Amino acid sequence: LLQFKNKITIGVNLEGAVKSKRITHDKLKVICRGLYQANKDVQIVLLSSPKTYEDIIRLSKNMGLPYVFSSYKTESILDVAALIQNLQLVITPDTSIVHIASAFNVPVVSIHENNKDSYCLFAPKSQYSKTVFSQSVKGIDGYSVNELIRYSDELISRVN
């Protein structure tokens, strides 16, 4: 991340613990383009797990967007935590990444299923956070990409 010290570094986590809580590749590209259109100073880091690392590298290269790259290979949750601690914004489905960002008070935009009881239990606790709710009660299908981009831009403006 040191090479991007003059950029706004945004971490994007694509997957949650269950398949219904994943940002699809087509939506990812729209999100990345929208973030860049809103602020040309962004550098987007795609987070991965050890088993998805190679897929994330291919995905970032195939997107062909110079402001998007894959993170270094993280072998443990501590590696991911160290990376998240140094980001200026995290975008993620409802998963452990929300809580890691909250622990370091990193601004976070979470994508959550349309289940208020679950949200009350697992909501982000960062000083600056926003949540985009999906239309589904059992996954993140039907969330608004435009709302996610708008919330991200709002948090970037507040923090920087």
DAHUQUI-V243032 format. One record per residue. N is the residue number from 1. PHI is phi in radians with two decimals (* if undefined). OMEGA is omega in whole degrees, -180 to 180 (999 if undefined). NEAR is the number of other C-alpha atoms within 8 Angstrom. Layout:
N;PHI;OMEGA;NEAR
N;PHI;OMEGA;NEAR
This chain:
1;*;-179;6
2;-1.03;179;4
3;-1.17;-179;4
4;-2.00;-175;9
5;-1.11;177;7
6;-1.69;-179;5
7;-1.92;172;8
8;-1.62;-176;12
9;-1.56;-178;13
10;-2.06;175;13
11;-1.62;177;13
12;-2.08;175;11
13;-1.73;-175;12
14;-1.51;-169;12
15;-2.26;171;12
16;-1.79;-177;13
17;-1.20;-179;6
18;-2.10;-175;7
19;-1.04;-178;7
20;-1.31;179;9
21;-2.07;180;13
22;-2.28;172;11
23;-1.43;-178;9
24;-1.29;-178;7
25;-1.09;180;7
26;-1.17;177;6
27;-1.23;179;9
28;-1.02;-179;9
29;-1.10;178;9
30;-1.13;179;9
31;-1.07;-178;11
32;-1.07;179;10
33;-1.11;180;8
34;-1.14;178;10
35;-1.10;-180;12
36;-1.20;178;11
37;-1.10;-179;7
38;-1.28;-178;7
39;-2.73;-177;8
40;-1.20;-179;6
41;-1.58;-179;8
42;-1.49;169;12
43;-2.26;-173;11
44;-1.76;-179;12
45;-1.92;178;12
46;-1.51;-180;14
47;-1.40;180;12
48;-2.53;171;14
49;-1.73;179;9
50;-0.95;-177;9
51;-1.40;179;6
52;-1.84;-174;8
53;-0.95;-178;10
54;-1.10;178;7
55;-1.12;-180;7
56;-1.20;175;12
57;-1.04;179;10
58;-1.07;-179;8
59;-1.04;-178;9
60;-1.10;178;13
61;-1.19;-179;9
62;-1.16;179;6
63;-1.17;178;7
64;1.14;179;6
65;-1.88;-174;7
66;-1.13;-180;5
67;-1.69;178;8
68;-2.16;175;11
69;-2.58;179;11
70;-1.48;177;11
71;-1.24;172;9
72;-1.14;-177;4
73;-1.21;178;8
74;-1.75;-177;11
75;-1.61;-177;7
76;-2.56;178;7
77;-1.11;178;7
78;-1.19;176;6
79;-1.10;179;9
80;-1.13;180;10
81;-1.07;179;10
82;-1.09;178;8
83;-1.17;-178;8
84;-1.04;-180;12
85;-1.00;-177;9
86;-1.78;177;7
87;-1.63;178;12
88;-1.75;177;10
89;-2.81;175;14
90;-2.17;174;16
91;-2.05;-175;13
92;-2.80;167;16
93;-1.12;177;16
94;-1.10;-179;13
95;-2.81;-177;10
96;-1.05;-180;7
97;-1.04;176;9
98;-0.99;-175;15
99;-1.31;176;10
100;-1.15;177;10
101;-1.04;179;16
102;-1.10;-180;14
103;-1.07;179;9
104;-1.69;-178;8
105;0.99;175;10
106;-1.43;177;16
107;-0.96;-176;14
108;-2.46;168;16
109;-1.94;-180;15
110;-1.81;175;14
111;-1.99;-172;14
112;-2.20;174;14
113;-1.07;-178;15
114;-1.43;-177;12
115;-2.49;-174;9
116;-1.13;178;6
117;-1.13;177;6
118;-1.09;-180;7
119;-1.06;179;10
120;-1.03;-180;7
121;-1.36;-169;6
122;-2.07;-178;7
123;-1.11;175;7
124;-1.10;-179;11
125;-2.03;177;9
126;-1.08;178;13
127;-0.99;177;8
128;-2.02;178;9
129;-2.63;176;12
130;-2.44;178;9
131;-2.26;173;9
132;-1.76;180;12
133;-1.69;177;11
134;-1.42;174;15
135;-1.46;-177;10
136;-1.56;176;10
137;-1.57;-178;9
138;-2.26;180;8
139;2.82;-177;11
140;-1.90;176;18
141;-1.07;174;10
142;1.51;175;7
143;-1.42;-178;10
144;-1.56;176;9
145;-1.13;180;9
146;-1.09;178;7
147;-1.15;178;8
148;-1.06;179;12
149;-1.13;179;11
150;-1.08;178;8
151;-1.08;179;10
152;-1.07;180;12
153;-1.11;178;11
154;-1.06;-179;8
155;-1.19;177;12
156;-1.06;-179;11
157;-1.12;180;7
158;-1.19;-171;6
159;-1.47;-176;5
160;-1.71;999;4
